[in-house]
Amino acid sequence: MANAITLSGAVISAASSPNPDMCRISGYLINAMNQPLAGWAFVLRYCSPLGLAAGTVVMQERMNIKADADGYVEFDLLRGAAVTAEMPNLLSWLNSATLKVPDLASLDLMAFLFPYIASVAWVDAGPLAISVDETFVIALEGTLTNGETVALTSGSLTIVSSNVAVVALTEGFTYRGVSAGSETLTVTAFDASVLELQQDQEGADLVFFDIPAPTLPAALSVVVS
């Protein structure tokens, strides 16, 4: 008889703020031994002493955040605001960083402290119409988990042409119309390490686990005539 085990537990999902002007940040804090940082506290300060949104005014610039017995923290911040963190004896290099709050109902703590690319998009989603022997330059941008966008380099992306006899890569993001016809350019892979987004102030790579792959854009249509 084969051995069998049954696992049970509660699904943990990010809580959303009931206030539509606020974003709820939540997550767990642990130490290097994978133990919860129970009772660990840090401070967040709004970069402006007054935050204002439709129906919401934040008059207190300082927020004291304290983890519970499981190392869990949960707090609301004004959407679109900027804050600084004071984390004594832990992640001290973050103390000089400005953290942006996205226009979302909720966000994971890691995605707030260490924004990563959540989606990739064409700057011009097309369709594009070019002539034979005409060159054109494509551009793509990534949207971070904090809502900000960054320009992406050709080295961070793998782009596949459906028909190189119609459109061919010249270099970087520059392509040339080779012959009349239709084809598509498809982003098949994204390498965030090339952008050096997840580094500390001294240039050392930060180690992350299970970062969701970004959403890639639909294929870009190109017509050559």
N, C-alpha and C positions, 0 to 999 in steps of 0.2 A: 504494500500500500504506500503510495507516494505521500511524503510529508506535506502538510499544508499549514499555512499561517493566515491569520486574518488581521489586517491593520485597520484601525479605526482612528478617527480624529476629526477635527473641525477644519473646514476650508477657511483659510485666512485671506481676506481680500482687503484692498485699500478702502478706508472709510472716506466718504465724501463730506464736505462741509455743507450744512443745511443753508448756509448763507451764500447766495450766488456770487457775491463779490469776493469770496475767500477761497483759497486753495488749502486743502487739508494735507499736510505732510505727515507720513507715518513710516515707522520702520523699527528695526532692532539694532541695538549696539552691543557688540561683544569685544572681548579682549583677544590677545594673540593665542590664548589657550582655549578659545571657543567657549568661553564662559560669559554669561550676560553681565553687562556693566550696570548692575542694579544700583539705582540711586544716583548714577552719574549725571552731573548737571552741566549745562552750557548756556550761553547767552546769545541771543540774536537781537540785533538792533536795526531798525529801519534807517536807511541812509538819510531820509528826511524825517524830522520829528513829527510831521503831519502827513498821513496818507489819506487820500480821498478817492472814493469811487461812488458810483450811483447808489445813494442810500446808505453808504458806510463811511464813517470817519474814524481813523485810528489816531487817537490822541497820545497814546503811550508808545514811545519809540523802543523801549527795552522790553524783551520777553525772556523770562527765566524758564528754561526747559529742563525737566528732570525725568530720567528714565524710571520705570516702575521696577518691580522685583524681577521681571523677566528681561529687563533691558529695553523695554518697548517705550517709544516716545510717539506722541501724536500732538500736533499743534496746527493752528490755522494762520495763514498769512494772506495779506491782501494781494489779489491777483495783479500782476504787472509791476509789483513793487520790487525794490532792491534792498537787500539786507546784508549786513556783515555778521560774521560769527566770532565768538570768543570761546575757544575750546582749550582751557588750561590743561597742560600736560598731555594733550592728545591732538593730533592733527594740527599742530601749532602753525604750520604754513598756511592753513586756511584762514587764519586770523586777518590776513591782509586782502583776502579775496572778497569780491562783491558777488553775492549770490542772487540770481534773478528768479522771481516767482512767475511761473507760467499761468496762462489763462485757462486753467483746468480746475475741475472740482476736487481732484485728488492727485497725489504724486508720491511715488516711493522715495524714502529718505535718501537712498543712494543716488537716485536720479536727480535729486535736488542738490546734494553736496557735490556730486561728480557728474555733471551733464554729459550725456553721450548722444550720438546720432540716433534719432528715432525713425526718421524717414528721409528718403532721397527723392528729389524731384528735378525735372527739367526746368530751367528758367523760362524757356520758350517751349511749350509742350507741342507746338506744331499743329497740324502737319506743315512741313517745310516744302517749298517749291523752288528749285534751283535749275540752272542751265548746265549743259554738258561743259566740262572744263572749269566750271565755277567752283570756287572753294567757299566753305562756310565753317563757322566755329560754333560748336555747341557749348552750353554752360549748364552745370548742375549745381544744386545747393543742397545742403543737409540741414534739417531742422532738429535742433537739440531738444532734449527732454525739458529744458527750461523755456522753450518757445523761441529761442534765438536761432538765427540762421547763419550758416557759414558757407563760403564758396568751397567747392570740392575740386581737388586736383585730379588730373588724368591718371596719376599713379595710384590713386585710391580706388579706382573703379575699373571693372572689366566690362567693356562694351563690345557687343557682337553685332556685326552687320549681317543681315539676312542674304545679301547678294553683293559681293565685292565687285562684281562686274558692272554694277550700277553706281554704287558709292564706295569709295575706298578711303581708308585712313591715310592722311599725309603725315601728321605728327601731333602728339598731344591730343587736343580737342579739335583739331582741324581736319576736315574731310573734303573730298573733291568729287564732283559729279563726273563719272566715267562714261556712261552711256545712258540713253533714254530708257526710262522704266521706273518702277516703284520698288521701294525696299524699306526695311525698318531697322532702326538701331535699338538694341535691347541691352539694358544694364543687367548683367547676370550675377555680379558679385561686388561687394564693397569691403575694403580693408581700412578700418578706422586707425590702425597703428601708424599708417603713413602720415596722418594728419597731426600726430603728436598731441592729441587733445587730452588724453588721460596721463598727464605727467605732473609731478610736483614742481615746486619752484626751482629745484636744482636739476631738473631734467630727467629724473628717475621715473621709470614707468610704474604706474599704479596697476595693481593686480586685481582683476575683476573676474567673477565667476557668473556664468549664466546670464550675461547681458543679452537681451532679446535682439535678434537680427533686425536691422532696420527694414521698413517697408520700402520696396523698390518701385520705381515708376513704371507705368505702362510703356510699351514700345513707342518710340518716336517714328512717325511715318515721314518718309522723304520721297518726293516725286521729282525726277530729273527729266527735263524736256529739251 
